[in-house]
């Protein structure tokens, strides 16, 4: 009985260790192996094999002093075996021989004190650019990034986006196949190819963050794990590409937005709007980090980059100790600059919100009506939500209620639906007819 109890205790310790190490290190391990085998799909499989070995060996042999190095070494061993078995050995014998020779010619014993690979950072950067290659569709890039870079399981990704697990699994399989068929090189692009590829990487990271910050659907308004993963990837990218201003602009934006997380929901998990948040709950460390990243982006000449401009807008909120102190004039001006750099109906909608705060709802309503007439945002729930807010501010409560109800019908997020319906009900409570009925 004692031996069985000890065995169970050891097994739990192993699983705790792996749960702590794997989400953080899996992308780096896959990156190291991908450099060797030049195939992200194969690299992920070999890394998973190393994980299975750890689950089998660590309860028997004890936890290594450096679990991450053990896993990396075990995965590299499997990569060497794969290279020796591969058909590539026959077709490109000389190339494989050079690869194995460059790696020392011998399998690497997964020793506890194995040092980290000196090229891990470069490998990770290559992996980020490969997983986010524009040969993939936007949806495939996002799924691939969450799977390979974020270390999320297929089931976790499916639950995050409320899609069937087989759909996500097929999407990831197709993405890996597309990368292989297109012979996408495992490298960081250079020259003229860098800018469009970097833009793809930044887009994917920010998509992950946004899905965590304001969930598209489901019972929770936020998914903090996705925000944290996107922020981690952004910070890694900033360390690996310190001279790229838009990278620092994105990190600044995510840091500042993430600083509000604790104040964005109440104790029941219901959304708390920006102007109603308890700003004493904003994370000042994240704000300072965000402002420093923004200063770095601006110092590198990136003040007019898309992410830097959005970060500057977020900084206006972060610097206001109270909602009433917000510099809405500057925010409206920054949205104007952003619209010039990256024209978008969503940017124009946000600019209209800033105009309403700076000059009143009457000044902003024509801007929103023009967007409604244009039709691009007809299924975007925030368009009727913003319009309802403006109408409510103008005392046009019946129209506001109708728009809040329409906004609620367009969102798939349960928390947001409840908030919008509550605001619709408040229009009824505030209407003159309701007040007259109450008085009677």
Secondary structure as UniProt FT lines:
FT   HELIX           2..37
FT   HELIX           40..61
FT   HELIX           67..85
FT   HELIX           88..91
FT   HELIX           93..102
FT   TURN            103..104
FT   TURN            112..113
FT   TURN            118..119
FT   HELIX           120..131
FT   TURN            134..135
FT   HELIX           138..144
FT   HELIX           145..149
FT   HELIX           154..160
FT   TURN            161..162
FT   HELIX           165..181
FT   TURN            182..183
FT   HELIX           192..213
FT   STRAND          217..218
FT   HELIX           224..240
FT   TURN            242..243
FT   HELIX           245..258
FT   TURN            259..260
FT   HELIX           261..263
FT   TURN            267..268
FT   HELIX           274..276
FT   HELIX           279..281
FT   HELIX           284..299
FT   TURN            300..301
FT   TURN            303..304
FT   HELIX           306..319
FT   HELIX           323..325
FT   HELIX           328..341
FT   HELIX           345..359
FT   HELIX           361..374
FT   TURN            376..379
FT   HELIX           381..393
FT   TURN            394..395
FT   HELIX           397..410
FT   STRAND          412..413
FT   HELIX           414..430
FT   HELIX           432..439
//
